[in-house]
Amino acid sequence: MERRLVGESGLFLNHVEMVYRPGERELTGRALELLGCEVVDSGGHWLLAKIDRSSPSTNNNVLYASEVPEEQWAFETALQERLASGDDLAAAYRAFQEFQVRRPQFATHFGIRFPSMDAWREAIARVEECDDPGLRGRLSLSGEFHPRNPGAYSPDLAQAFVKTDIFAAGLVTLGQHIELQVVDED
């Protein structure tokens, strides 16, 4: 007997695999909780963040994070040195960062859908009003787009983009954008 979990095709997003900077496991957990996830730290290699807090499953609809491997960190450290040098690569990166702030919906990101406008607004407020000294300056709102306003993706989708350098599904040095979205039923 075939077992269907979600949707007609049985396909869905299982997880996003991310890395965090050396020694920032606990900080990563706090950042993910601030975004609305339930963090489960069993002490193993991966930190687990459940997107849907009400789901008993820790196998699907989750984010995994582990400390950046030595090989990747060596590459990222060399990249950080170049980005700080003021050369052509650094200038190109600054232009890319400015683009991410101006038009985050067109830059690489992953999205988290919220069940209500109130829950979405609460998540944005947690980011904007964060008083956690470890998170301050490490999570920021890049843009907020309301339906029917300039830059809005659709007439019924509200979006807010959060940028962080704490964890990433890629290079931590380049940071990660996370889209917080909700269907605006008004």
ABEGO torsion letter per residue (X at the ends): XBBBABEAAGBBBABBBBBBBBGAAAAAAAAAAAAGBBBBBAGBABBBBBABAABABAABGBBBBBBBBAAAAAAAAAAAAAAAAGBAAAAAAAAAAAAAAABAAABBBBBBBBABAAAAAAAAAAAAABABAAABGABBBABBBBBGBBGBABAABBBBBBBBAABBBEBAAAEBBBBBBBBBAX
